[in-house]
């Protein structure tokens, strides 16, 4: 049911007891944080925007109903303990007996959100709005569902409804700001809109500390590192165990050569969380690995990465970073089992698939398998021009040098930035007897400061060509 102008947004009622409603809202905010994390994984790092949001009930009169005979306590307890299936089992017959009870409807929707059963959550939240189209909490929950389903325009509309219903509640603006930040790629004005919502949140006397994390992230996305650093640091000082915010802050220190200060922050964070939390512990080891790279403590890097993956084998970001680092260290054989293990957790991941094709091609022991993975990568990401370099290298391994030169053409323009491509071009021209061109590209590959797999071979081949001349 769509809201229209005929609705009066000035008042609303809730029949959930205050304490129960608070529990539900805190759970909803936790689920929202999980969704935000999912939204940011595409950018290779997870972002936990805020530790807490203003409760949607702030500064509101919550009317309690004493004639509600449905006992919600056991259901709330199950949801709080993430026993969603058990909660749904209890809720379904209760809702059938009380089809007009919006509280049961809301809790059922919340349980489906906890299960990440978005289609059923979509159906239930729509039904809840049919029961009461002036209840802001249900629109907040529905916004979560629509975001997960990729229906961002409709999700934003739900946040707009919440604000229309509760225009003087600070938390409503901060919620929408989080959503706008999470979906900034879909709206070029999203970051400015998020800033406006944060300003409104503060104007309404929202807790300033609750906005620091989001402010830092928005400034970072706007390429303003100094204010980003300021607000992210404030967040970390208040919440040293917020590792995902820390993961955004530490690179700002590395960029400014402040490795010691970064190490101090990392040490403080390491003392602040429960080491029995394997997910958090794995993330911390990942941060230690990245710090070791920044501090040029090469001997420590592999151990930290391995510890991160031992704690959480499905930690895809850590696995990819470890593979990348090993590749730059010319330790290619060690990457292949890591990639294959990664594919067990993410079988359609284009990075793992394309990298395995490249690694097998470079290793040269199973070229048919390399071609098979390369063909799959081309289907998944046909726009990836670097696959042409892998195809060319496969032809080099097979002795087809003219075919190699033909297939590497789409990648040539990247040779000044990607040393592997320059190296491959050097080898191809060497094999074709074009020594001057071979020298030119080999020099280019070694001129770039970035290390790469094949650097030792490039240096040896260039030395050999110099001697021949």
Protein Blocks (a to p, Z undefined) as FASTA:
>chain_A
ZZdfkbcfkbccdfbdfklmmmmmmmmmmmmmmmmmmmmmmnopacdfbfbdcdfkgoia
cdddfkbmbdfklmmmmmmnopaklmmmmmmmmmmmmmmlmklmmmmmmmmmmnopaklm
mmmmmmmmmmomcbfklmmmmmmmmmmnopamlmmmmmmmmmmmmmmbmklmmmmmmmmm
mmmmmomklmmmmmmmmmmmmmnopafklmmmmmmmmmmmnopaklmmmmmmmmmmmmmm
lmklmmmmmmmmmmnopamlmmmmmmmmmmmpcfklmmlmmmmmmmmmmmmmmnopaklm
mmmmmmmmmmmmmlmklmmmmmmmmmmnopmklmmmmmmmmmmmmmmlmklmmmmmmmmm
mnopammlmmmmmmmmmmmmmmlmklmmmmmmmmmmnopaklmmmmmmmmmmmmmmmmkl
mmmmmmmmmmnopaklmmmmmmmmmmpmbdcehjlmmmmmmmmmmmmZZ
